[in-house]
Amino acid sequence: MPEHEVVVVGGGCVGVSTARHLAERGVDVAVVEKEYALAEHQSGRNSGVLHPGFNYEPGTLKARFAVEGTRRMKEYCADRGVPVDECGVFVVALDEEEEKRLDTLKRQADENGTEARIVEAGFVEEHEPHVSDETQAALYAPEAASVDSRKYVHALAGDAETDGATFYMGHELKNVSSADGVHTLRTSKGELEADYVVNAAGLYADRVARYFGVGDGMRVVPFRGEYYELTPDATDLCRTMIYPTPDPELPFLGVHYTRRTDGKVIVGPNAVLAFGREAYTNKQFAVRELAGTLSYGGFWRLVSSRKMLGVAWDELNKSYRKKRFVRASQRLVPEARAEQFVRSYAGVRAQMVSKDGELVKQPVVEHGDASTHVLNAVSPGLTCSLPFGEHLAQEAVDRI
C-alpha cells in the first residue's frame, strides 16, 4: 500500500498548487484525482480570467490573494510559456445607480493596491467601439488578463512532479478511515495511506470533509454557468473584456464578454441551479445529488426572497432560451446578433451555502484530525491559486 506524508484530494488549480508548494518544501506528497486528466471541472471550465482585485472587500484573504495571485500568475506563466493575454477589463455602468457602484470598486482597488481608474464613455468607446451607447462611465482595470487555465495547471503539475510529487489519476475517493495517526484512503483503484490529508475536492469538498467530521453547517449547492462564443466574423465586437457593473448582493458577475488567449470571444456565464454537481447541460440529472440539494434547508432559505426567486427565474430562462441569453448580452454590446452566438462549454461552480441560506463569499478552510479542508475555495480560485496553494501547504506543514 503506497504511503505518503501528505495526500491532496483534487487535481484542480488549488489542489495542484498545494502539492507543488509542498513538494518544493521536500514533503512526500501525492495528488488523488478521480479523472484521468487534471483540471477537468471548475479549474478547466471557467472563463480563464485573472481578476486583479478591485471587486473584493479590502482586508480580506480573497482580496490579498487576488492581487498577489494576478501578479504571480503572470510571472509564472511567462516563465513556463503558458499563454496570457493582458488585455484589461472595462466594467461598464449603464445608469446612474451603476455609476455610483463604480466608486466603490475604485475605492476597493485603491485599498487593495491594484491599478484601476474610472473613465468616461468616450474613453470606453475608443477602446471598445461596439459597447452600448448608454454607457455613462466605466472602471478600467488594465491588470486584468486572460490565461489558458488547463495549460497552467499542467505546468504546475509538471513542476510538482519534478520536485517529487506523485499523481494518482483515475482514483476516485470512496471512503477514509483513520487509526494510529494514519489515514487510509480507499479509492476506486486501491488504498493509500497518509499522515495528513488536504481536501481540495471542489464540488465534492463538503462530502470529503464529512469523512473527517468537518464542515457541518454548510453544503455545496452547484450552479451551472453556460457560455456562448462569438463566430469568427464577430470577434471584433470585443477587443478586451467587457463586464457589467456587479450587484453587490450577488456572488455572480453576470453575463460578460471575454477575449481568450486562443483569440475566441466567449460570452457568459449565466448562473442556474445545476441538477447535479457535474451536470454540464440543462438536460443532465443526477437524481441523488439533486435530491440532496432540494432537501437542504439552506437552499430553500436562499431562494425564499423575492429577489433571489426573480434572479433564479431569469437565469433559468437564459439556459433554455437562447433569445433571453442574447438579450442579456446585448445590454453591453447591442450590435451582437443571435446568429453570431454559438453554444460553447459550461462549468459548474461549487457555491457553499450555509444552513441559514447565506451565500458564503469568503474562503472557508477548516482543520480536522491531521487534515485541512477547503470547504469554500477562494473565488476567483484560478487567480488566487498560487498564493492560496502556498498558504494551504504551510498550514499542512505546520500541522504534520
URGIDA-V694121 format. One record per residue. N is the residue number from 1. RES is the residue in one letter. PHI is phi as a letter, one per 30 degrees, with the letter a starting at -180 (none if undefined). PSI is psi in whole degrees, 0 to 359 (none if undefined). NEAR is the number of other ideal C-beta (glycine too) atoms within 10 Angstrom. Layout:
# URGIDA-V694121
<<N | RES | PHI | PSI | NEAR> <N | RES | PHI | PSI | NEAR>>
This chain:
# URGIDA-V694121
<<1 | M | none | 124 | 8> <2 | P | d | 140 | 13> <3 | E | b | 139 | 13> <4 | H | b | 155 | 22> <5 | E | d | 313 | 16> <6 | V | b | 136 | 26> <7 | V | c | 127 | 28> <8 | V | c | 127 | 35> <9 | V | c | 115 | 29> <10 | G | j | 122 | 30> <11 | G | c | 38 | 30> <12 | G | c | 190 | 28> <13 | C | d | 323 | 31> <14 | V | d | 315 | 30> <15 | G | d | 315 | 31> <16 | V | d | 322 | 31> <17 | S | d | 318 | 32> <18 | T | d | 314 | 31> <19 | A | d | 319 | 33> <20 | R | d | 317 | 27> <21 | H | d | 330 | 26> <22 | L | d | 315 | 31> <23 | A | d | 323 | 23> <24 | E | e | 328 | 17> <25 | R | d | 5 | 13> <26 | G | i | 13 | 11> <27 | V | d | 138 | 21> <28 | D | d | 100 | 16> <29 | V | b | 147 | 29> <30 | A | b | 151 | 25> <31 | V | c | 130 | 31> <32 | V | c | 121 | 26> <33 | E | b | 130 | 26> <34 | K | d | 337 | 21> <35 | E | d | 168 | 15> <36 | Y | c | 7 | 10> <37 | A | b | 154 | 13> <38 | L | d | 159 | 23> <39 | A | h | 40 | 25> <40 | E | d | 344 | 17> <41 | H | c | 242 | 24> <42 | Q | e | 320 | 22> <43 | S | d | 336 | 26> <44 | G | c | 1 | 23> <45 | R | b | 47 | 22> <46 | N | b | 185 | 23> <47 | S | d | 346 | 23> <48 | G | i | 21 | 24> <49 | V | c | 138 | 25> <50 | L | c | 113 | 26> <51 | H | c | 114 | 26> <52 | P | d | 355 | 26> <53 | G | j | 6 | 31> <54 | F | d | 344 | 27> <55 | N | c | 12 | 24> <56 | Y | b | 144 | 28> <57 | E | d | 126 | 14> <58 | P | e | 144 | 14> <59 | G | i | 353 | 10> <60 | T | d | 159 | 15> <61 | L | d | 321 | 16> <62 | K | e | 314 | 24> <63 | A | d | 314 | 24> <64 | R | d | 316 | 20> <65 | F | d | 325 | 26> <66 | A | d | 315 | 27> <67 | V | d | 310 | 23> <68 | E | d | 320 | 18> <69 | G | d | 321 | 28> <70 | T | d | 312 | 26> <71 | R | d | 313 | 18> <72 | R | d | 324 | 17> <73 | M | d | 317 | 23> <74 | K | d | 317 | 17> <75 | E | d | 316 | 12> <76 | Y | d | 313 | 20> <77 | C | d | 323 | 20> <78 | A | d | 320 | 10> <79 | D | d | 327 | 9> <80 | R | c | 0 | 14> <81 | G | i | 25 | 8> <82 | V | d | 130 | 21> <83 | P | d | 132 | 14> <84 | V | b | 135 | 19> <85 | D | c | 108 | 20> <86 | E | d | 73 | 14> <87 | C | c | 347 | 19> <88 | G | i | 172 | 18> <89 | V | b | 144 | 28> <90 | F | c | 122 | 27> <91 | V | c | 109 | 27> <92 | V | c | 133 | 27> <93 | A | c | 125 | 24> <94 | L | c | 357 | 19> <95 | D | a | 177 | 10> <96 | E | d | 322 | 9> <97 | E | d | 316 | 9> <98 | E | d | 323 | 19> <99 | E | d | 324 | 18> <100 | K | d | 324 | 11> <101 | R | d | 333 | 16> <102 | L | d | 327 | 21> <103 | D | d | 321 | 12> <104 | T | d | 316 | 16> <105 | L | d | 320 | 21> <106 | K | d | 317 | 17> <107 | R | d | 317 | 13> <108 | Q | d | 319 | 19> <109 | A | d | 315 | 25> <110 | D | d | 314 | 14> <111 | E | d | 329 | 15> <112 | N | d | 349 | 22> <113 | G | i | 31 | 14> <114 | T | c | 146 | 23> <115 | E | d | 128 | 15> <116 | A | a | 147 | 26> <117 | R | b | 151 | 13> <118 | I | d | 128 | 17> <119 | V | b | 156 | 16> <120 | E | d | 167 | 12> <121 | A | e | 324 | 17> <122 | G | d | 321 | 8> <123 | F | d | 319 | 15> <124 | V | d | 313 | 22> <125 | E | d | 327 | 15> <126 | E | d | 322 | 10> <127 | H | c | 329 | 16> <128 | E | b | 81 | 22> <129 | P | d | 347 | 11> <130 | H | c | 4 | 17> <131 | V | d | 159 | 24> <132 | S | e | 140 | 19> <133 | D | d | 344 | 8> <134 | E | d | 358 | 13> <135 | T | e | 125 | 21> <136 | Q | c | 326 | 16> <137 | A | a | 176 | 22> <138 | A | a | 155 | 29> <139 | L | c | 124 | 26> <140 | Y | c | 121 | 19> <141 | A | c | 96 | 26> <142 | P | d | 344 | 15> <143 | E | d | 348 | 20> <144 | A | d | 145 | 28> <145 | A | a | 168 | 24> <146 | S | c | 139 | 23> <147 | V | b | 151 | 25> <148 | D | d | 99 | 19> <149 | S | d | 323 | 26> <150 | R | d | 316 | 18> <151 | K | d | 326 | 18> <152 | Y | d | 312 | 27> <153 | V | d | 321 | 26> <154 | H | d | 324 | 18> <155 | A | d | 317 | 19> <156 | L | e | 316 | 27> <157 | A | d | 321 | 22> <158 | G | d | 318 | 14> <159 | D | d | 319 | 19> <160 | A | d | 317 | 26> <161 | E | d | 320 | 15> <162 | T | e | 325 | 11> <163 | D | d | 7 | 17> <164 | G | j | 1 | 14> <165 | A | d | 150 | 25> <166 | T | c | 141 | 17> <167 | F | c | 124 | 18> <168 | Y | c | 95 | 20> <169 | M | d | 149 | 14> <170 | G | i | 21 | 13> <171 | H | c | 98 | 24> <172 | E | d | 126 | 13> <173 | L | d | 128 | 24> <174 | K | c | 326 | 13> <175 | N | a | 164 | 10> <176 | V | b | 135 | 20> <177 | S | b | 153 | 11> <178 | S | b | 136 | 17> <179 | A | a | 139 | 7> <180 | D | h | 37 | 4> <181 | G | i | 13 | 9> <182 | V | b | 135 | 13> <183 | H | c | 132 | 20> <184 | T | c | 117 | 15> <185 | L | c | 117 | 26> <186 | R | c | 120 | 16> <187 | T | c | 175 | 19> <188 | S | d | 349 | 10> <189 | K | c | 15 | 14> <190 | G | k | 190 | 11> <191 | E | c | 150 | 14> <192 | L | b | 154 | 22> <193 | E | c | 145 | 13> <194 | A | b | 142 | 26> <195 | D | d | 332 | 18> <196 | Y | b | 146 | 24> <197 | V | b | 134 | 27> <198 | V | c | 119 | 28> <199 | N | c | 105 | 31> <200 | A | b | 48 | 28> <201 | A | d | 5 | 29> <202 | G | i | 248 | 25> <203 | L | d | 340 | 21> <204 | Y | c | 18 | 20> <205 | A | d | 322 | 25> <206 | D | d | 324 | 21> <207 | R | d | 317 | 17> <208 | V | d | 321 | 24> <209 | A | d | 328 | 22> <210 | R | d | 335 | 12> <211 | Y | d | 336 | 23> <212 | F | c | 6 | 20> <213 | G | i | 30 | 11> <214 | V | b | 152 | 19> <215 | G | j | 14 | 23> <216 | D | d | 138 | 11> <217 | G | j | 355 | 9> <218 | M | b | 153 | 21> <219 | R | b | 146 | 20> <220 | V | d | 127 | 27> <221 | V | c | 118 | 22> <222 | P | d | 130 | 21> <223 | F | c | 126 | 22> <224 | R | d | 137 | 26> <225 | G | c | 121 | 24> <226 | E | c | 142 | 23> <227 | Y | c | 146 | 23> <228 | Y | c | 162 | 24> <229 | E | b | 149 | 20> <230 | L | d | 145 | 24> <231 | T | d | 155 | 14> <232 | P | e | 327 | 12> <233 | D | d | 351 | 8> <234 | A | c | 2 | 19> <235 | T | d | 341 | 17> <236 | D | d | 352 | 11> <237 | L | d | 340 | 23> <238 | C | b | 120 | 24> <239 | R | c | 341 | 18> <240 | T | b | 240 | 21> <241 | M | b | 135 | 24> <242 | I | b | 118 | 28> <243 | Y | c | 150 | 24> <244 | P | d | 162 | 18> <245 | T | d | 125 | 23> <246 | P | d | 152 | 18> <247 | D | d | 119 | 14> <248 | P | d | 344 | 11> <249 | E | d | 351 | 10> <250 | L | c | 146 | 14> <251 | P | d | 356 | 16> <252 | F | c | 143 | 18> <253 | L | d | 342 | 21> <254 | G | j | 166 | 18> <255 | V | d | 130 | 26> <256 | H | b | 172 | 24> <257 | Y | c | 131 | 28> <258 | T | b | 127 | 26> <259 | R | d | 121 | 22> <260 | R | d | 168 | 21> <261 | T | d | 340 | 18> <262 | D | d | 7 | 10> <263 | G | j | 349 | 9> <264 | K | d | 154 | 15> <265 | V | c | 119 | 24> <266 | I | c | 149 | 21> <267 | V | b | 128 | 28> <268 | G | k | 194 | 26> <269 | P | c | 166 | 30> <270 | N | d | 189 | 23> <271 | A | b | 97 | 24> <272 | V | b | 146 | 23> <273 | L | e | 126 | 19> <274 | A | d | 141 | 29> <275 | F | d | 28 | 19> <276 | G | l | 157 | 19> <277 | R | d | 344 | 21> <278 | E | b | 34 | 16> <279 | A | d | 97 | 19> <280 | Y | c | 359 | 17> <281 | T | b | 163 | 13> <282 | N | d | 7 | 15> <283 | K | c | 357 | 8> <284 | Q | c | 137 | 14> <285 | F | b | 139 | 13> <286 | A | c | 99 | 16> <287 | V | e | 314 | 9> <288 | R | d | 320 | 8> <289 | E | d | 321 | 20> <290 | L | d | 319 | 17> <291 | A | d | 323 | 10> <292 | G | d | 319 | 17> <293 | T | d | 313 | 21> <294 | L | d | 342 | 11> <295 | S | c | 0 | 9> <296 | Y | d | 120 | 17> <297 | G | d | 326 | 12> <298 | G | d | 325 | 20> <299 | F | d | 314 | 18> <300 | W | d | 327 | 12> <301 | R | d | 326 | 16> <302 | L | d | 315 | 19> <303 | V | c | 9 | 15> <304 | S | d | 339 | 10> <305 | S | d | 151 | 12> <306 | R | d | 323 | 7> <307 | K | d | 314 | 11> <308 | M | d | 324 | 16> <309 | L | d | 320 | 11> <310 | G | d | 318 | 10> <311 | V | d | 315 | 18> <312 | A | d | 318 | 16> <313 | W | d | 318 | 10> <314 | D | d | 316 | 14> <315 | E | d | 322 | 24> <316 | L | d | 319 | 15> <317 | N | d | 322 | 16> <318 | K | d | 330 | 22> <319 | S | d | 319 | 21> <320 | Y | c | 344 | 11> <321 | R | b | 107 | 11> <322 | K | e | 323 | 13> <323 | K | e | 320 | 10> <324 | R | d | 322 | 16> <325 | F | d | 313 | 25> <326 | V | d | 320 | 19> <327 | R | d | 318 | 14> <328 | A | d | 323 | 20> <329 | S | d | 325 | 24> <330 | Q | d | 345 | 15> <331 | R | d | 326 | 14> <332 | L | c | 319 | 26> <333 | V | b | 88 | 20> <334 | P | d | 334 | 14> <335 | E | d | 344 | 12> <336 | A | d | 133 | 21> <337 | R | c | 152 | 13> <338 | A | e | 321 | 13> <339 | E | d | 348 | 9> <340 | Q | d | 359 | 20> <341 | F | c | 123 | 20> <342 | V | b | 133 | 13> <343 | R | e | 136 | 13> <344 | S | c | 220 | 15> <345 | Y | d | 177 | 16> <346 | A | b | 155 | 21> <347 | G | b | 161 | 20> <348 | V | b | 127 | 22> <349 | R | c | 133 | 24> <350 | A | d | 88 | 23> <351 | Q | d | 117 | 22> <352 | M | d | 132 | 24> <353 | V | b | 132 | 23> <354 | S | d | 169 | 16> <355 | K | d | 334 | 14> <356 | D | d | 358 | 11> <357 | G | i | 19 | 17> <358 | E | c | 136 | 13> <359 | L | d | 119 | 18> <360 | V | d | 115 | 17> <361 | K | c | 342 | 16> <362 | Q | c | 158 | 14> <363 | P | d | 142 | 21> <364 | V | b | 115 | 17> <365 | V | b | 121 | 18> <366 | E | b | 154 | 17> <367 | H | c | 138 | 13> <368 | G | c | 201 | 16> <369 | D | d | 106 | 12> <370 | A | h | 46 | 18> <371 | S | a | 152 | 26> <372 | T | b | 136 | 25> <373 | H | b | 121 | 26> <374 | V | d | 89 | 30> <375 | L | d | 328 | 23> <376 | N | b | 102 | 25> <377 | A | d | 149 | 28> <378 | V | d | 125 | 27> <379 | S | c | 119 | 25> <380 | P | d | 116 | 22> <381 | G | d | 322 | 26> <382 | L | d | 311 | 28> <383 | T | e | 319 | 29> <384 | C | d | 359 | 33> <385 | S | d | 325 | 31> <386 | L | d | 305 | 25> <387 | P | d | 328 | 22> <388 | F | d | 317 | 29> <389 | G | d | 321 | 28> <390 | E | d | 319 | 20> <391 | H | d | 314 | 20> <392 | L | d | 322 | 25> <393 | A | d | 317 | 25> <394 | Q | d | 322 | 14> <395 | E | e | 317 | 15> <396 | A | d | 315 | 26> <397 | V | e | 320 | 16> <398 | D | d | 343 | 8> <399 | R | c | 352 | 12> <400 | I | d | none | 11>>
